[in-house]
Amino acid sequence: MGKGPVDRRKPYVRIADELRRDIASGRYPVGETLPPGAKLADIFDVSGMTVSNAIAVLKEEGLVTTRQGARGATVIATPDMRDAEEAPVERSEEFTLLFSQLQEIRGHLRRLSSRLDELDERTRDL
């Protein structure tokens, strides 16, 4: 009848741990974006602030970066890459900037592709 041990860690710590495992396993590879905060809040059944705190932990660890207006945090390193500490700080900052720009470009391409699909659909019967 027991449910197993109760996890007494704060919810944002549990979420950060789970997302860290997902990054390490390749579910969210370097260069990809985590789901938006609202979606993560739904997935984990927590508030947006709790998700923000979890993302802040991963950001502080150097695993993700966030950008104003972006739909989610971008993975910039895996836990094993971070532990290796091979990249100098300058390259790491450049890497972060390039990946955030890449994500912005990907977003523009997705929107343009969607608009092209809509246009194609509307002009199909002409």
C-alpha positions in Angstrom: 0.0 0.0 0.0 3.0 2.3 0.3 3.8 4.8 -2.5 7.6 4.6 -2.1 9.9 7.3 -0.7 8.6 10.8 -0.7 10.8 13.2 -2.7 11.2 16.2 -0.4 13.3 18.3 -2.7 11.8 21.5 -3.9 9.8 21.1 -7.1 12.1 23.4 -9.2 15.1 21.2 -8.1 13.3 18.0 -9.2 12.4 19.6 -12.6 16.0 20.9 -13.1 17.2 17.3 -12.3 14.8 15.8 -14.8 15.6 18.3 -17.6 19.4 17.8 -16.9 18.9 14.0 -17.4 17.0 14.7 -20.6 19.8 16.9 -21.9 22.4 14.3 -20.9 20.5 11.5 -22.6 20.2 13.4 -25.8 16.5 14.0 -25.7 17.3 17.7 -25.9 20.6 17.9 -27.8 22.9 20.9 -28.0 21.4 23.5 -30.2 17.8 22.5 -29.6 15.3 24.4 -27.6 13.5 23.1 -24.5 9.7 23.3 -24.6 8.3 26.8 -23.7 7.9 27.5 -20.0 4.1 27.3 -20.2 4.3 23.8 -21.7 6.8 22.7 -19.1 4.5 24.0 -16.4 1.7 21.9 -17.8 3.9 18.8 -18.2 5.2 19.1 -14.6 1.9 20.5 -13.2 3.6 23.4 -11.5 3.5 27.2 -11.8 5.5 29.2 -14.4 7.7 30.6 -11.7 8.7 27.1 -10.6 9.7 26.3 -14.2 11.6 29.6 -14.4 13.5 28.7 -11.2 14.4 25.3 -12.7 15.6 26.9 -16.0 17.7 29.4 -13.9 19.5 26.5 -12.2 20.4 24.9 -15.6 21.4 28.4 -16.9 23.7 28.9 -13.9 25.2 25.5 -14.6 26.0 26.5 -18.2 23.7 24.0 -19.8 21.1 26.4 -21.3 20.8 30.0 -22.4 17.7 32.1 -22.6 17.0 35.0 -24.8 14.4 37.8 -24.6 11.4 36.8 -26.7 12.6 33.3 -27.3 10.0 30.5 -26.8 12.3 28.3 -24.7 15.7 27.9 -23.3 18.4 26.7 -25.8 20.7 23.8 -24.8 24.3 24.9 -25.1 26.1 22.1 -23.4 25.6 18.7 -21.9 26.5 17.9 -18.3 29.6 15.8 -19.5 30.7 18.7 -21.8 30.5 21.1 -18.9 32.5 18.8 -16.6 35.3 18.5 -19.3 35.8 22.3 -19.3 37.6 22.2 -22.6 36.3 25.4 -24.2 37.7 28.7 -23.1 35.3 31.3 -21.8 35.6 33.5 -24.9 34.6 30.7 -27.2 31.8 29.7 -24.8 30.3 33.2 -25.0 30.6 33.2 -28.8 29.1 29.7 -28.9 26.2 30.9 -26.8 25.6 33.9 -29.1 25.8 31.8 -32.3 23.3 29.3 -30.9 20.8 31.9 -29.8 21.1 33.5 -33.3 20.6 30.0 -34.9 17.5 29.5 -32.8 16.1 32.9 -33.9 16.8 31.9 -37.6 15.1 28.5 -37.1 12.0 30.3 -35.7 11.9 32.6 -38.7 12.2 29.7 -41.0 9.4 27.8 -39.3 7.1 30.8 -39.5 8.0 31.3 -43.2 7.4 27.7 -43.9 4.1 27.8 -42.2 3.1 30.9 -44.3 4.2 29.2 -47.5 2.1 26.1 -46.6 -0.9 28.3 -46.0 -0.4 30.2 -49.3 0.1 26.9 -51.1 -3.1 25.6 -49.6 -5.1 28.7 -50.6 -3.8 28.7 -54.2 -4.1 25.0 -54.8 -7.5 25.2 -56.4 -6.9 28.2 -58.6 
